[in-house]
Amino acid sequence: MDIRKIAAAGIMLVALAGCAGAAIEGANIVRDKAIVANNIDAARAGNAVAQYKVGEALCCSLNEGAGFYNTPQSVDWLCQAAAQGHPGSAFKLGQIYSGETVDGVRLIRRVGAAIAGASTDIPVAYSWFRHAETGGIKDATKISDKMWREMTPAERDTAAAMLTGKAPLRCRWNEVIRQD
């Protein structure tokens, strides 16, 4: 096959992937806005499941705080649900604070997140994964075990203090991720 045809086919695939990515992102935001609209009243009334759904739908922004996808707002809702013992919220908080903020087939957002990076606090993330594990989220065990092996001794001490109540387990974005 001619090298020009191969190159043209490659360029066409990249272009189509970009179009498909934009269409998928458009569908995601429509879906997520509907989830927020359908659950916001119950979330405001204190329903932990609704708070989780709103927090999950608002997660997460590449710049961590502007536009519909808004990490601090997402975390606020997830914290409210986690305070009521909602294990899925604890798991999502672990993901957010470990830097794993993009779920599903979101190619454009995955690329953006890889380039932009994410704010992390590994001891806090570990502690939230352990709460999720206690709540019955099986995937949390594997993740928290791996995190524990990779943490420094100082990070382990911090996480252990949070889990035993010797230090508060921070939740809100501005409590965990210090903004300058």
MDAnalysis code that builds the backbone (N, CA, C; Angstrom):
import MDAnalysis as mda
import numpy as np

u = mda.Universe.empty(540, n_residues=180, atom_resindex=np.repeat(np.arange(180), 3), trajectory=True)
u.add_TopologyAttr("name", ["N", "CA", "C"] * 180)
u.add_TopologyAttr("resid", np.arange(1, 181))
u.add_TopologyAttr("resname", ["MET", "ASP", "ILE", "ARG", "LYS", "ILE", "ALA", "ALA", "ALA", "GLY", "ILE", "MET", "LEU", "VAL", "ALA", "LEU", "ALA", "GLY", "CYS", "ALA", "GLY", "ALA", "ALA", "ILE", "GLU", "GLY", "ALA", "ASN", "ILE", "VAL", "ARG", "ASP", "LYS", "ALA", "ILE", "VAL", "ALA", "ASN", "ASN", "ILE", "ASP", "ALA", "ALA", "ARG", "ALA", "GLY", "ASN", "ALA", "VAL", "ALA", "GLN", "TYR", "LYS", "VAL", "GLY", "GLU", "ALA", "LEU", "CYS", "CYS", "SER", "LEU", "ASN", "GLU", "GLY", "ALA", "GLY", "PHE", "TYR", "ASN", "THR", "PRO", "GLN", "SER", "VAL", "ASP", "TRP", "LEU", "CYS", "GLN", "ALA", "ALA", "ALA", "GLN", "GLY", "HIS", "PRO", "GLY", "SER", "ALA", "PHE", "LYS", "LEU", "GLY", "GLN", "ILE", "TYR", "SER", "GLY", "GLU", "THR", "VAL", "ASP", "GLY", "VAL", "ARG", "LEU", "ILE", "ARG", "ARG", "VAL", "GLY", "ALA", "ALA", "ILE", "ALA", "GLY", "ALA", "SER", "THR", "ASP", "ILE", "PRO", "VAL", "ALA", "TYR", "SER", "TRP", "PHE", "ARG", "HIS", "ALA", "GLU", "THR", "GLY", "GLY", "ILE", "LYS", "ASP", "ALA", "THR", "LYS", "ILE", "SER", "ASP", "LYS", "MET", "TRP", "ARG", "GLU", "MET", "THR", "PRO", "ALA", "GLU", "ARG", "ASP", "THR", "ALA", "ALA", "ALA", "MET", "LEU", "THR", "GLY", "LYS", "ALA", "PRO", "LEU", "ARG", "CYS", "ARG", "TRP", "ASN", "GLU", "VAL", "ILE", "ARG", "GLN", "ASP"])
u.atoms.positions = np.array([
    [0.852, -1.177, 0.000],
    [0.000, 0.000, 0.000],
    [0.896, 1.237, 0.000],
    [0.483, 2.237, -0.708],
    [1.200, 3.504, -0.826],
    [1.253, 4.199, 0.536],
    [2.416, 4.727, 0.893],
    [2.605, 5.416, 2.171],
    [1.664, 6.605, 2.317],
    [1.350, 7.277, 1.211],
    [0.417, 8.415, 1.265],
    [-0.984, 7.961, 1.650],
    [-1.385, 6.786, 1.160],
    [-2.706, 6.264, 1.516],
    [-2.757, 5.879, 2.997],
    [-1.676, 5.309, 3.482],
    [-1.608, 4.942, 4.900],
    [-1.672, 6.201, 5.764],
    [-0.899, 7.216, 5.383],
    [-0.911, 8.475, 6.135],
    [-2.288, 9.126, 6.092],
    [-2.913, 9.128, 4.926],
    [-4.249, 9.719, 4.790],
    [-5.262, 8.966, 5.652],
    [-5.151, 7.638, 5.675],
    [-6.058, 6.837, 6.501],
    [-5.850, 7.152, 7.984],
    [-4.601, 7.309, 8.385],
    [-4.297, 7.657, 9.776],
    [-4.863, 9.010, 10.159],
    [-4.693, 9.989, 9.278],
    [-5.232, 11.331, 9.532],
    [-6.751, 11.276, 9.627],
    [-7.375, 10.506, 8.756],
    [-8.837, 10.373, 8.770],
    [-9.309, 9.745, 10.076],
    [-8.606, 8.712, 10.563],
    [-8.984, 8.081, 11.825],
    [-8.880, 9.054, 12.990],
    [-7.812, 9.847, 13.028],
    [-7.648, 10.842, 14.095],
    [-8.771, 11.863, 14.040],
    [-9.091, 12.334, 12.847],
    [-10.168, 13.320, 12.689],
    [-11.505, 12.745, 13.140],
    [-11.784, 11.507, 12.749],
    [-13.045, 10.880, 13.149],
    [-13.096, 10.642, 14.652],
    [-11.971, 10.268, 15.236],
    [-11.926, 10.067, 16.685],
    [-12.221, 11.373, 17.405],
    [-11.695, 12.473, 16.887],
    [-11.977, 13.778, 17.481],
    [-13.442, 14.125, 17.407],
    [-14.065, 13.859, 16.266],
    [-15.505, 14.120, 16.108],
    [-16.314, 13.230, 17.039],
    [-15.956, 11.960, 17.101],
    [-16.671, 11.032, 17.980],
    [-16.485, 11.436, 19.434],
    [-15.268, 11.843, 19.793],
    [-15.002, 12.278, 21.164],
    [-15.851, 13.470, 21.551],
    [-15.972, 14.429, 20.641],
    [-16.796, 15.611, 20.908],
    [-18.262, 15.227, 21.050],
    [-18.727, 14.320, 20.213],
    [-20.126, 13.875, 20.297],
    [-20.384, 13.144, 21.609],
    [-19.448, 12.298, 22.007],
    [-19.597, 11.560, 23.269],
    [-19.600, 12.528, 24.444],
    [-18.685, 13.497, 24.439],
    [-18.649, 14.498, 25.513],
    [-19.944, 15.284, 25.567],
    [-20.481, 15.637, 24.403],
    [-21.758, 16.353, 24.365],
    [-22.872, 15.532, 24.982],
    [-22.899, 14.245, 24.665],
    [-23.916, 13.362, 25.241],
    [-23.716, 13.219, 26.745],
    [-22.454, 13.151, 27.190],
    [-22.173, 13.028, 28.620],
    [-22.675, 14.239, 29.394],
    [-22.413, 15.438, 28.889],
    [-22.823, 16.631, 29.628],
    [-24.339, 16.757, 29.671],
    [-25.021, 16.382, 28.595],
    [-26.493, 16.395, 28.600],
    [-27.004, 15.421, 29.659],
    [-26.445, 14.220, 29.672],
    [-26.840, 13.208, 30.664],
    [-26.566, 13.701, 32.081],
    [-25.359, 14.245, 32.305],
    [-24.983, 14.684, 33.648],
    [-25.829, 15.860, 34.128],
    [-26.167, 16.774, 33.230],
    [-27.054, 17.887, 33.612],
    [-28.437, 17.369, 33.999],
    [-28.917, 16.353, 33.304],
    [-30.214, 15.757, 33.645],
    [-30.154, 15.076, 35.011],
    [-29.050, 14.397, 35.299],
    [-28.890, 13.748, 36.607],
    [-28.945, 14.794, 37.713],
    [-28.231, 15.901, 37.531],
    [-28.250, 16.965, 38.540],
    [-29.665, 17.514, 38.693],
    [-30.307, 17.837, 37.583],
    [-31.663, 18.405, 37.635],
    [-32.644, 17.462, 38.334],
    [-32.516, 16.172, 38.090],
    [-33.439, 15.189, 38.664],
    [-33.166, 14.882, 40.135],
    [-31.985, 15.242, 40.643],
    [-31.614, 14.861, 42.004],
    [-31.304, 16.028, 42.935],
    [-31.210, 17.241, 42.420],
    [-30.735, 18.360, 43.235],
    [-31.656, 18.664, 44.414],
    [-32.962, 18.600, 44.235],
    [-33.877, 18.895, 45.345],
    [-33.722, 17.871, 46.469],
    [-33.660, 16.603, 46.118],
    [-33.473, 15.559, 47.130],
    [-32.099, 15.684, 47.785],
    [-31.085, 16.044, 47.004],
    [-29.743, 16.233, 47.562],
    [-29.748, 17.369, 48.581],
    [-30.384, 18.470, 48.229],
    [-30.473, 19.608, 49.164],
    [-31.246, 19.242, 50.426],
    [-32.187, 18.310, 50.292],
    [-32.981, 17.863, 51.437],
    [-32.232, 16.847, 52.302],
    [-31.017, 16.447, 51.876],
    [-30.195, 15.558, 52.686],
    [-30.191, 14.101, 52.285],
    [-30.757, 13.749, 51.146],
    [-30.775, 12.368, 50.680],
    [-29.380, 11.981, 50.196],
    [-28.756, 11.014, 50.874],
    [-27.376, 10.632, 50.565],
    [-27.218, 10.075, 49.151],
    [-28.173, 9.289, 48.691],
    [-28.084, 8.730, 47.334],
    [-28.139, 9.852, 46.307],
    [-29.038, 10.808, 46.505],
    [-29.139, 11.950, 45.587],
    [-27.876, 12.802, 45.647],
    [-27.323, 12.990, 46.841],
    [-26.079, 13.754, 46.972],
    [-24.953, 13.067, 46.205],
    [-24.891, 11.749, 46.298],
    [-23.892, 10.990, 45.552],
    [-24.085, 11.167, 44.047],
    [-25.316, 11.057, 43.582],
    [-25.583, 11.196, 42.147],
    [-25.200, 12.581, 41.643],
    [-25.512, 13.622, 42.410],
    [-25.148, 14.987, 42.012],
    [-23.628, 15.136, 42.017],
    [-22.976, 14.656, 43.068],
    [-21.515, 14.744, 43.141],
    [-20.827, 14.000, 42.018],
    [-21.317, 12.813, 41.711],
    [-20.762, 12.008, 40.618],
    [-20.954, 12.726, 39.277],
    [-22.130, 13.311, 39.070],
    [-22.417, 13.994, 37.799],
    [-21.563, 15.241, 37.619],
    [-21.250, 15.946, 38.697],
    [-20.458, 17.180, 38.607],
    [-18.954, 16.926, 38.516],
    [-18.538, 15.697, 38.726],
    [-17.115, 15.375, 38.721],
    [-16.625, 15.181, 37.295],
    [-15.574, 15.641, 36.994],
    [-14.629, 16.541, 37.634],
    [-14.083, 17.467, 36.557],
    [-13.674, 18.629, 36.911],
    [-13.201, 19.614, 35.942],
    [-11.697, 19.514, 35.772],
    [-11.241, 19.763, 34.561],
    [-9.803, 19.724, 34.302],
    [-9.092, 20.835, 35.055],
    [-9.743, 21.996, 35.176],
    [-9.118, 23.098, 35.904],
    [-9.569, 23.117, 37.356],
    [-10.274, 22.086, 37.778],
    [-10.665, 21.835, 39.161],
    [-11.570, 22.895, 39.766],
    [-12.355, 23.618, 38.950],
    [-13.266, 24.529, 39.600],
    [-14.023, 25.521, 38.758],
    [-14.258, 25.265, 37.496],
    [-15.038, 26.211, 36.696],
    [-15.867, 25.438, 35.690],
    [-17.017, 25.980, 35.352],
    [-17.880, 25.330, 34.380],
    [-18.808, 24.333, 35.042],
    [-19.540, 23.585, 34.226],
    [-20.482, 22.600, 34.770],
    [-19.743, 21.542, 35.580],
    [-18.718, 20.945, 34.985],
    [-17.923, 19.969, 35.729],
    [-17.039, 20.756, 36.678],
    [-17.253, 20.556, 37.979],
    [-16.624, 21.407, 38.980],
    [-16.203, 20.528, 40.156],
    [-14.910, 20.287, 40.259],
    [-14.406, 19.369, 41.272],
    [-14.772, 19.794, 42.689],
    [-14.548, 21.051, 43.099],
    [-14.918, 21.420, 44.472],
    [-16.408, 21.226, 44.773],
    [-17.286, 21.570, 43.835],
    [-18.721, 21.358, 44.062],
    [-19.051, 19.871, 44.126],
    [-18.427, 19.090, 43.258],
    [-18.620, 17.645, 43.279],
    [-18.239, 17.086, 44.645],
    [-17.069, 17.486, 45.119],
    [-16.568, 17.008, 46.406],
    [-17.506, 17.413, 47.541],
    [-18.045, 18.624, 47.509],
    [-18.982, 19.049, 48.558],
    [-20.161, 18.087, 48.673],
    [-20.757, 17.734, 47.537],
    [-21.896, 16.809, 47.565],
    [-21.466, 15.418, 48.018],
    [-20.332, 14.950, 47.531],
    [-19.847, 13.627, 47.918],
    [-19.530, 13.573, 49.405],
    [-18.978, 14.654, 49.956],
    [-18.676, 14.704, 51.390],
    [-19.947, 14.606, 52.222],
    [-20.990, 15.292, 51.784],
    [-22.261, 15.229, 52.513],
    [-22.809, 13.801, 52.527],
    [-22.720, 13.122, 51.399],
    [-23.197, 11.737, 51.330],
    [-22.296, 10.809, 52.137],
    [-20.980, 11.002, 52.042],
    [-20.037, 10.158, 52.779],
    [-20.222, 10.322, 54.286],
    [-20.546, 11.529, 54.736],
    [-20.781, 11.772, 56.161],
    [-21.974, 10.966, 56.672],
    [-22.858, 10.571, 55.765],
    [-24.012, 9.739, 56.118],
    [-23.724, 8.254, 55.909],
    [-22.466, 7.927, 55.581],
    [-22.070, 6.532, 55.422],
    [-22.265, 5.949, 54.036],
    [-22.439, 6.786, 53.025],
    [-22.635, 6.286, 51.659],
    [-21.290, 5.790, 51.111],
    [-21.110, 4.466, 50.918],
    [-19.809, 3.930, 50.516],
    [-19.367, 4.340, 49.112],
    [-20.304, 4.488, 48.183],
    [-19.936, 4.918, 46.830],
    [-19.321, 6.304, 46.831],
    [-19.809, 7.166, 47.713],
    [-19.243, 8.512, 47.827],
    [-17.824, 8.452, 48.377],
    [-17.607, 7.598, 49.364],
    [-16.259, 7.438, 49.907],
    [-15.309, 6.947, 48.816],
    [-15.766, 5.997, 48.004],
    [-14.938, 5.481, 46.913],
    [-14.603, 6.588, 45.917],
    [-15.604, 7.377, 45.541],
    [-15.379, 8.463, 44.575],
    [-14.425, 9.501, 45.154],
    [-14.532, 9.810, 46.443],
    [-13.587, 10.740, 47.072],
    [-12.166, 10.174, 47.012],
    [-12.027, 8.868, 47.232],
    [-10.716, 8.239, 47.099],
    [-10.167, 8.397, 45.692],
    [-11.028, 8.196, 44.699],
    [-10.591, 8.375, 43.309],
    [-10.152, 9.817, 43.054],
    [-10.959, 10.762, 43.487],
    [-10.650, 12.172, 43.226],
    [-9.325, 12.555, 43.867],
    [-9.139, 12.222, 45.145],
    [-7.921, 12.640, 45.838],
    [-6.693, 11.823, 45.444],
    [-6.901, 10.706, 44.730],
    [-5.753, 9.966, 44.187],
    [-5.428, 10.403, 42.764],
    [-6.251, 11.307, 42.212],
    [-6.000, 11.831, 40.874],
    [-6.732, 11.108, 39.770],
    [-7.552, 10.116, 40.115],
    [-8.321, 9.355, 39.118],
    [-9.690, 10.002, 38.953],
    [-9.756, 11.067, 38.173],
    [-10.981, 11.859, 38.126],
    [-11.842, 11.639, 36.893],
    [-11.380, 10.881, 35.927],
    [-12.150, 10.706, 34.689],
    [-12.572, 9.251, 34.565],
    [-13.887, 9.030, 34.547],
    [-14.450, 7.683, 34.406],
    [-15.005, 7.486, 33.006],
    [-15.100, 6.238, 32.598],
    [-15.816, 5.900, 31.370],
    [-15.095, 6.282, 30.093],
    [-15.866, 6.314, 29.009],
    [-15.335, 6.591, 27.679],
    [-15.364, 8.096, 27.463],
    [-14.345, 8.756, 27.925],
    [-14.256, 10.215, 27.806],
    [-12.865, 10.549, 27.298],
    [-12.626, 10.202, 26.045],
    [-11.304, 10.325, 25.450],
    [-10.744, 11.732, 25.567],
    [-11.529, 12.730, 25.205],
    [-11.030, 14.106, 25.229],
    [-10.668, 14.512, 26.652],
    [-11.523, 14.173, 27.621],
    [-11.239, 14.533, 29.007],
    [-10.057, 13.742, 29.551],
    [-9.902, 12.487, 29.138],
    [-8.747, 11.699, 29.587],
    [-7.438, 12.320, 29.103],
    [-7.411, 12.722, 27.847],
    [-6.209, 13.362, 27.301],
    [-5.944, 14.666, 28.041],
    [-6.981, 15.468, 28.240],
    [-6.832, 16.729, 28.962],
    [-6.336, 16.519, 30.378],
    [-6.875, 15.525, 31.069],
    [-6.455, 15.236, 32.437],
    [-5.007, 14.768, 32.476],
    [-4.611, 13.971, 31.491],
    [-3.229, 13.500, 31.438],
    [-2.263, 14.660, 31.239],
    [-2.668, 15.632, 30.449],
    [-1.811, 16.794, 30.195],
    [-1.813, 17.737, 31.392],
    [-3.000, 18.035, 31.927],
    [-3.127, 19.014, 33.008],
    [-2.681, 18.464, 34.352],
    [-2.810, 17.160, 34.549],
    [-2.511, 16.586, 35.848],
    [-3.666, 16.827, 36.805],
    [-3.525, 16.374, 38.034],
    [-4.582, 16.548, 39.027],
    [-3.953, 16.762, 40.390],
    [-4.642, 17.513, 41.227],
    [-4.205, 17.702, 42.602],
    [-4.495, 16.418, 43.372],
    [-3.545, 15.997, 44.198],
    [-3.722, 14.751, 44.935],
    [-3.327, 14.915, 46.397],
    [-3.866, 14.048, 47.223],
    [-3.446, 13.873, 48.610],
    [-3.613, 12.385, 48.887],
    [-2.524, 11.656, 48.780],
    [-2.569, 10.195, 48.823],
    [-3.054, 9.658, 50.177],
    [-2.591, 10.178, 51.324],
    [-3.129, 9.666, 52.587],
    [-4.644, 9.875, 52.724],
    [-5.145, 11.011, 52.271],
    [-6.590, 11.263, 52.311],
    [-7.301, 10.294, 51.368],
    [-6.773, 10.128, 50.162],
    [-7.376, 9.196, 49.200],
    [-7.425, 7.788, 49.784],
    [-6.309, 7.349, 50.350],
    [-6.238, 6.018, 50.953],
    [-7.309, 5.857, 52.034],
    [-7.434, 6.863, 52.880],
    [-8.404, 6.795, 53.976],
    [-9.829, 6.680, 53.452],
    [-10.146, 7.425, 52.388],
    [-11.493, 7.325, 51.815],
    [-11.709, 5.965, 51.158],
    [-10.685, 5.414, 50.506],
    [-10.828, 4.068, 49.939],
    [-11.083, 3.041, 51.045],
    [-10.425, 3.209, 52.188],
    [-10.649, 2.283, 53.310],
    [-12.078, 2.390, 53.840],
    [-12.621, 3.604, 53.890],
    [-14.024, 3.773, 54.293],
    [-14.951, 3.089, 53.285],
    [-14.626, 3.208, 52.011],
    [-15.426, 2.545, 50.976],
    [-15.348, 1.028, 51.137],
    [-14.160, 0.544, 51.461],
    [-13.960, -0.889, 51.686],
    [-14.826, -1.362, 52.857],
    [-14.825, -0.610, 53.937],
    [-15.651, -0.936, 55.099],
    [-17.131, -0.948, 54.734],
    [-17.505, -0.095, 53.784],
    [-18.887, -0.032, 53.322],
    [-19.250, -1.095, 52.301],
    [-18.307, -1.971, 51.964],
    [-18.613, -3.087, 51.077],
    [-18.198, -2.922, 49.626],
    [-17.447, -1.877, 49.299],
    [-16.979, -1.684, 47.920],
    [-15.719, -2.533, 47.731],
    [-15.855, -3.651, 47.037],
    [-14.754, -4.605, 46.899],
    [-13.544, -4.040, 46.153],
    [-13.775, -3.224, 45.129],
    [-12.656, -2.651, 44.372],
    [-11.761, -1.782, 45.249],
    [-12.300, -1.258, 46.331],
    [-11.525, -0.379, 47.203],
    [-10.387, -1.129, 47.884],
    [-10.567, -2.406, 48.161],
    [-9.537, -3.193, 48.841],
    [-8.274, -3.277, 47.998],
    [-8.422, -3.650, 46.752],
    [-7.262, -3.785, 45.863],
    [-6.540, -2.443, 45.711],
    [-7.311, -1.387, 45.535],
    [-6.719, -0.058, 45.349],
    [-6.008, 0.392, 46.615],
    [-6.664, 0.248, 47.770],
    [-6.039, 0.719, 49.012],
    [-4.803, -0.107, 49.361],
    [-4.829, -1.411, 49.098],
    [-3.640, -2.243, 49.344],
    [-2.460, -1.776, 48.499],
    [-2.713, -1.495, 47.236],
    [-1.651, -1.012, 46.345],
    [-1.144, 0.351, 46.807],
    [-2.059, 1.230, 47.190],
    [-1.653, 2.558, 47.657],
    [-0.769, 2.442, 48.897],
    [-1.156, 1.569, 49.831],
    [-0.393, 1.417, 51.072],
    [1.044, 0.995, 50.768],
    [1.199, 0.051, 49.836],
    [2.546, -0.410, 49.469],
    [3.383, 0.711, 48.855],
    [2.727, 1.652, 48.172],
    [3.450, 2.713, 47.471],
    [3.648, 3.986, 48.301],
    [2.999, 4.078, 49.455],
    [3.124, 5.280, 50.283],
    [4.453, 5.310, 51.023],
    [4.903, 6.524, 51.291],
    [6.092, 6.704, 52.121],
    [5.705, 6.437, 53.580],
    [6.693, 6.214, 54.459],
    [6.362, 6.043, 55.881],
    [5.591, 7.240, 56.463],
    [5.938, 8.440, 56.070],
    [5.224, 9.624, 56.571],
    [3.772, 9.630, 56.091],
    [3.547, 9.255, 54.833],
    [2.176, 9.184, 54.310],
    [1.373, 8.107, 55.037],
    [2.024, 6.979, 55.337],
    [1.340, 5.913, 56.077],
    [0.941, 6.389, 57.469],
    [1.849, 7.111, 58.132],
    [1.541, 7.641, 59.465],
    [0.347, 8.587, 59.415],
    [0.321, 9.454, 58.403],
    [-0.788, 10.406, 58.253],
    [-2.099, 9.665, 58.018],
    [-2.070, 8.685, 57.130],
    [-3.281, 7.909, 56.833],
    [-3.753, 7.143, 58.065],
    [-2.825, 6.518, 58.778],
    [-3.190, 5.758, 59.978],
    [-3.818, 6.669, 61.031],
    [-3.276, 7.871, 61.180],
    [-3.839, 8.819, 62.148],
    [-5.275, 9.192, 61.773],
    [-5.534, 9.372, 60.490],
    [-6.897, 9.706, 60.056],
    [-7.848, 8.535, 60.289],
    [-7.382, 7.327, 60.042],
    [-8.255, 6.159, 60.185],
    [-8.546, 5.813, 61.640],
    [-7.632, 6.155, 62.539],
    [-7.836, 5.853, 63.961],
    [-8.463, 7.016, 64.719],
    [-8.702, 8.122, 64.043],
    [-9.316, 9.275, 64.692],
    [-8.337, 10.185, 65.408],
    [-7.035, 9.908, 65.305],
    [-6.032, 10.780, 65.928],
    [-5.865, 12.076, 65.156],
    [-6.274, 12.062, 63.915],
    [-6.273, 13.265, 63.066],
    [-7.595, 13.255, 62.303],
    [-8.124, 14.433, 61.998],
    [-9.393, 14.454, 61.256],
    [-9.209, 13.963, 59.823],
    [-10.205, 13.237, 59.338],
    [-10.212, 12.838, 57.925],
    [-10.833, 13.988, 57.151],
    [-9.979, 14.719, 56.477],
    [-10.448, 15.886, 55.724],
    [-11.252, 15.420, 54.513],
    [-12.200, 16.250, 54.133],
    [-13.055, 15.880, 53.011],
    [-13.183, 17.016, 52.009],
    [-13.613, 18.178, 52.439],
    [-13.876, 19.296, 51.530],
    [-12.624, 19.661, 50.747],
    [-12.836, 20.047, 49.493],
    [-11.742, 20.366, 48.578],
    [-10.764, 21.368, 49.188],
    [-11.286, 22.456, 49.764],
    [-10.398, 23.497, 50.299],
    [-9.708, 23.062, 51.587],
    [-10.149, 21.984, 52.216],
    [-9.467, 21.431, 53.384],
    [-8.317, 20.516, 52.971],
    [-8.472, 19.874, 51.823],
    [-7.498, 18.874, 51.380],
    [-6.484, 19.473, 50.415],
    [-6.974, 20.160, 49.411],
    [-6.107, 20.731, 48.380],
    [-5.948, 22.214, 48.678],
    [-4.812, 22.566, 49.158],
    [-4.546, 23.959, 49.529],
    [-4.376, 24.797, 48.273],
    [-5.132, 25.871, 48.195],
    [-5.049, 26.790, 47.058],
    [-4.198, 27.990, 47.462],
    [-3.273, 28.379, 46.612],
    [-2.453, 29.567, 46.897],
    [-3.133, 30.811, 46.395],
])
